[in-house]
Amino acid sequence: MDKKTPQERARDKWNESNKERRKVYVAKSACRRYIRDFAELDDLEEVKNWIKEKEKKLKNF
């Protein structure tokens, strides 16, 4: 039988009850890692354009 520590059970419980929030955290972390570790100059320009477009949508919302 696979025994979990109290911390692991608490983590699993939190993850189960906060699925949408966790999705945001994971996506944000992946974005940050991509920019920090992999993006080239042209990639950064593309990301900047995405940010500008998103800002426009949010301001007009």
C-alpha positions, 0 to 999 in steps of 0.5 A: 500500500502506498502511504502518503505523508500528511503534506502529500495528502494536503497537497493532493487535497488542495490540487483537487479542490483548486484545479483552475487555480493550479492550471494558472500557476502551472501555465505561468511557471511554464511561461516564465521558464520558457522566457528565462531559459529558452527564448531567443530575441525573435521569440521575445518580440513575439511574446511582447506582441501577444502581451500588447494584444491581450492588454488591448482586449482587457482594456476594451472589455 
